[in-house]
């Protein structure tokens, strides 16, 4: 799962393309081939989830990030793998 904390990001998969401004996030299941592109400086935040947390056939999706969720996301990026 990732979102652009700053800047505009284009996410591409074999099935779709999305534009992600800072208020949007993307869920990309493990093993999904994808490409991220930006025409300007960006700040990405990424959180890796265990593949078992999603159904095997989960699609990529983009969703709105509410302010509280954004802060939780930013906090989670500080966690270690332990």
C-alpha positions in Angstrom: 0.0 0.0 0.0 1.4 3.4 -0.8 0.5 7.1 -1.2 2.2 10.2 -2.3 2.6 12.5 0.7 3.6 15.2 -1.7 3.2 15.4 -5.5 1.2 13.7 -8.2 1.9 10.0 -9.0 0.7 7.9 -11.9 0.2 4.2 -11.1 -0.1 1.7 -13.9 -0.9 -2.0 -13.9 -1.9 -4.3 -16.8 -5.5 -3.6 -16.0 -5.7 0.1 -15.3 -4.1 3.5 -14.7 -4.7 5.9 -11.9 -3.6 9.4 -10.9 -2.9 9.7 -7.2 -2.7 13.1 -5.6 -1.7 13.4 -1.9 -5.3 12.6 -0.7 -5.4 9.2 -2.5 -3.7 5.8 -1.7 -3.2 2.6 -3.6 -3.5 -1.0 -2.5 -1.3 -3.2 -4.7 -1.5 -6.9 -3.8 1.8 -8.8 -3.6 3.1 -10.1 -7.0 1.2 -7.4 -9.0 3.3 -6.0 -11.7 3.1 -2.2 -11.6 4.8 1.0 -12.5 4.9 4.3 -10.7 5.7 7.5 -12.6 6.0 11.2 -11.6 6.9 14.3 -13.6 7.9 16.3 -10.5 9.5 15.7 -7.1 7.3 13.5 -4.9 7.5 12.0 -1.5 6.1 8.4 -1.4 5.1 6.5 1.7 4.9 2.7 1.5 3.5 0.2 4.0 4.1 -3.5 3.2 1.4 -5.9 4.4 1.7 -9.7 4.7 0.2 -11.3 1.6 -2.1 -13.4 3.8 -4.0 -10.3 4.9 -5.6 -10.0 1.4 -7.7 -12.5 -0.6 -5.5 -14.2 -3.3 -7.6 -12.5 -6.1 -7.6 -9.0 -4.6 -7.4 -6.4 -7.3 -5.4 -3.2 -7.2 -7.5 -0.3 -6.0 -7.2 3.4 -5.2 -9.0 5.0 -2.4 -9.5 8.3 -0.6 -7.3 8.8 2.5 -9.0 10.7 5.3 -6.9 12.9 7.6 -6.8 10.4 10.5 -5.9 7.5 8.2 -3.2 9.7 6.6 -1.6 10.3 10.0 -1.8 6.6 10.8 -0.2 5.7 7.5 2.6 8.2 8.1 3.1 6.8 11.6 3.2 3.2 10.3 6.0 4.0 7.9 8.2 4.5 11.0 7.7 0.9 12.2 10.5 -1.6 11.9 10.1 -5.1 10.5 10.5 -6.7 13.9 
